[in-house]
């Protein structure tokens, strides 16, 4: 266990150093969420006056944007694996005593660190736009739920990367998965305004778990039971995806 944690830490430091040398990637990750937040939050202001919304539409939208940012950035995590495969780095790493779980764990840790930074910036932009929440506890809880969502989709992306080994295929499949998940959720609209079949589908959507749990944590009267349930569901999914990614190494090694 100690060895695995040490290896995970060293690989995470390697990834974080790359981010420090090329922060432009983090800046690119902010473009889309800031467009959603500032453009949609302004254009659809009137939606916040409909029943089912508490406060302004921008207050409603912000936790959804944080969750969307987590999902969309994490689905690109596997591209790092593919780059390592193409450069021969992955094969050299697998030939060393490095554990497969440490490689996946480092990928998840790196994406989680990036998400903490992105989440803080999104909340900062929302604050500058006039969004105010009743308490400060909801903000770290929202970012925590986003990190769990990031872990789940990072594990999925890493597993797909090892199986597909193609940047184009991974990006195409990621878009195929994230688009319906985005629309089958309450990220943009209150659950009471969704069609019945969409609301039922959203109940099984991990993006919706993060968004709904975050909104509850940020509300005047948080439902901590709901928040805890969503956190447990996300944690369980993240663990399952991490195991799947670790198992995908066996399929990758058999085919090389």
Secondary structure, DSSP 4 states (H G I P E B T S, - for coil): -HHHHHHHHHHHHHHHHHHHH-THHHHHHHHHHHHIIIIIHHHTGGGGGSTT--S-HHHHHHHHHHHHHHHHHHTTTHHHHHHHHHHTHHHHHHHTT--HHHHHHHHHHHHHHHHHHHHHHHHHHHHHTT---S-SHHHHHHHHHHHHHHHHHHHHHHHHHHHH--HHHHHHHHHHHHHHHHHSSSSSS-GGGS-HHHHHHHTT-HHHHHHHHHHHHHSTT--HHHHHHHHHHHHHHHHHHHHHHHHHHHHHHHT-
